Amino acid sequence: MSGLTKPSELFQQKIEPAFADYARDSLSERRANDLARALDHHADWTFEYYKQIDPSRLEGATDVKKFRRNLISQCPDLAIMNDLSDADHHRFLDRPNDPPRVVAISTAAYSVQAGVLNVAPSQAPFMPAAIKAVEFWRQWQD
């Protein structure tokens, strides 16, 4: 027994509640950051789970950064969630990243236009990106 929780159980414990909170107030940057953080951290938790339980599920990734790049190739919206989570944690993202960052400064991560929360600088609406990332993890099979 590894003591680690299955990714599907963590999804229910962390991502589902964060998504429900955000959906109740889709203009809240705090709730958007909470959801982005849960989605981003899920990659870390999933990597650690499979590193111990079934390394073949890592598709050759030897560290979480490579694992995350593999995931982003399947769901590009996870890159946005990674950037937002990092920006919320560090405030400024001035170091290079692979893949390149979308968000650079946490205080400028969002804008509201026409009643929609957008991710700066691309001005992409947060909700559709969040839905795609949530659905990606929802479909993930343990």
Contacts in CASP RR format, 6 or more apart in sequence:
PFRMAT RR
TARGET T0000
AUTHOR 0000-0000-0000
METHOD contacts of the structure
MODEL  1
MSGLTKPSELFQQKIEPAFADYARDSLSERRANDLARALDHHADWTFEYY
KQIDPSRLEGATDVKKFRRNLISQCPDLAIMNDLSDADHHRFLDRPNDPP
RVVAISTAAYSVQAGVLNVAPSQAPFMPAAIKAVEFWRQWQD
2 49 0 8 1.000
2 52 0 8 1.000
2 53 0 8 1.000
4 48 0 8 1.000
4 49 0 8 1.000
4 52 0 8 1.000
4 53 0 8 1.000
5 13 0 8 1.000
5 45 0 8 1.000
5 49 0 8 1.000
6 49 0 8 1.000
6 142 0 8 1.000
7 42 0 8 1.000
7 45 0 8 1.000
7 46 0 8 1.000
7 49 0 8 1.000
7 137 0 8 1.000
7 140 0 8 1.000
7 142 0 8 1.000
8 140 0 8 1.000
8 141 0 8 1.000
8 142 0 8 1.000
10 42 0 8 1.000
10 45 0 8 1.000
10 46 0 8 1.000
11 42 0 8 1.000
11 137 0 8 1.000
11 138 0 8 1.000
11 140 0 8 1.000
14 38 0 8 1.000
14 41 0 8 1.000
14 42 0 8 1.000
15 35 0 8 1.000
15 38 0 8 1.000
15 39 0 8 1.000
15 42 0 8 1.000
15 134 0 8 1.000
15 137 0 8 1.000
18 31 0 8 1.000
18 34 0 8 1.000
18 35 0 8 1.000
18 37 0 8 1.000
18 38 0 8 1.000
18 39 0 8 1.000
19 35 0 8 1.000
19 38 0 8 1.000
19 130 0 8 1.000
19 134 0 8 1.000
21 31 0 8 1.000
21 34 0 8 1.000
21 35 0 8 1.000
22 28 0 8 1.000
22 31 0 8 1.000
22 32 0 8 1.000
22 34 0 8 1.000
22 35 0 8 1.000
22 130 0 8 1.000
24 31 0 8 1.000
25 31 0 8 1.000
26 116 0 8 1.000
26 117 0 8 1.000
26 126 0 8 1.000
26 127 0 8 1.000
27 112 0 8 1.000
27 115 0 8 1.000
27 117 0 8 1.000
28 117 0 8 1.000
29 109 0 8 1.000
29 110 0 8 1.000
29 117 0 8 1.000
32 84 0 8 1.000
32 110 0 8 1.000
32 117 0 8 1.000
32 126 0 8 1.000
32 130 0 8 1.000
33 84 0 8 1.000
33 85 0 8 1.000
33 88 0 8 1.000
33 109 0 8 1.000
35 81 0 8 1.000
35 130 0 8 1.000
35 134 0 8 1.000
36 80 0 8 1.000
36 81 0 8 1.000
36 84 0 8 1.000
36 85 0 8 1.000
36 88 0 8 1.000
36 130 0 8 1.000
37 84 0 8 1.000
37 85 0 8 1.000
37 88 0 8 1.000
37 89 0 8 1.000
39 78 0 8 1.000
39 81 0 8 1.000
39 85 0 8 1.000
39 130 0 8 1.000
39 133 0 8 1.000
39 134 0 8 1.000
39 137 0 8 1.000
40 78 0 8 1.000
40 81 0 8 1.000
40 82 0 8 1.000
40 84 0 8 1.000
40 85 0 8 1.000
40 86 0 8 1.000
41 85 0 8 1.000
42 137 0 8 1.000
43 64 0 8 1.000
43 67 0 8 1.000
43 68 0 8 1.000
43 71 0 8 1.000
43 78 0 8 1.000
43 82 0 8 1.000
44 64 0 8 1.000
46 67 0 8 1.000
46 140 0 8 1.000
47 58 0 8 1.000
47 61 0 8 1.000
47 64 0 8 1.000
47 67 0 8 1.000
47 68 0 8 1.000
48 64 0 8 1.000
50 57 0 8 1.000
50 58 0 8 1.000
51 58 0 8 1.000
58 67 0 8 1.000
59 67 0 8 1.000
59 70 0 8 1.000
60 66 0 8 1.000
61 67 0 8 1.000
61 69 0 8 1.000
61 70 0 8 1.000
65 98 0 8 1.000
68 78 0 8 1.000
68 82 0 8 1.000
69 98 0 8 1.000
69 99 0 8 1.000
71 78 0 8 1.000
71 136 0 8 1.000
72 78 0 8 1.000
72 79 0 8 1.000
72 82 0 8 1.000
72 99 0 8 1.000
74 136 0 8 1.000
75 132 0 8 1.000
75 133 0 8 1.000
75 136 0 8 1.000
77 129 0 8 1.000
77 130 0 8 1.000
77 132 0 8 1.000
77 133 0 8 1.000
77 136 0 8 1.000
78 133 0 8 1.000
78 136 0 8 1.000
79 99 0 8 1.000
79 102 0 8 1.000
80 102 0 8 1.000
80 103 0 8 1.000
80 119 0 8 1.000
80 124 0 8 1.000
80 129 0 8 1.000
80 133 0 8 1.000
81 129 0 8 1.000
81 130 0 8 1.000
81 133 0 8 1.000
83 93 0 8 1.000
83 101 0 8 1.000
83 102 0 8 1.000
83 103 0 8 1.000
84 103 0 8 1.000
84 109 0 8 1.000
84 119 0 8 1.000
86 93 0 8 1.000
86 101 0 8 1.000
86 103 0 8 1.000
87 93 0 8 1.000
87 103 0 8 1.000
87 104 0 8 1.000
87 105 0 8 1.000
87 106 0 8 1.000
87 109 0 8 1.000
88 106 0 8 1.000
88 109 0 8 1.000
90 106 0 8 1.000
91 105 0 8 1.000
91 106 0 8 1.000
91 107 0 8 1.000
92 104 0 8 1.000
92 105 0 8 1.000
92 106 0 8 1.000
93 101 0 8 1.000
93 103 0 8 1.000
93 104 0 8 1.000
93 105 0 8 1.000
94 104 0 8 1.000
102 119 0 8 1.000
102 121 0 8 1.000
102 122 0 8 1.000
103 109 0 8 1.000
103 119 0 8 1.000
103 120 0 8 1.000
103 121 0 8 1.000
104 121 0 8 1.000
108 120 0 8 1.000
108 121 0 8 1.000
109 119 0 8 1.000
109 120 0 8 1.000
110 117 0 8 1.000
110 118 0 8 1.000
110 119 0 8 1.000
110 120 0 8 1.000
110 126 0 8 1.000
111 117 0 8 1.000
111 118 0 8 1.000
111 120 0 8 1.000
111 123 0 8 1.000
112 118 0 8 1.000
113 123 0 8 1.000
116 125 0 8 1.000
116 126 0 8 1.000
116 127 0 8 1.000
117 125 0 8 1.000
117 126 0 8 1.000
117 127 0 8 1.000
118 124 0 8 1.000
118 125 0 8 1.000
118 126 0 8 1.000
119 125 0 8 1.000
119 126 0 8 1.000
119 129 0 8 1.000
END
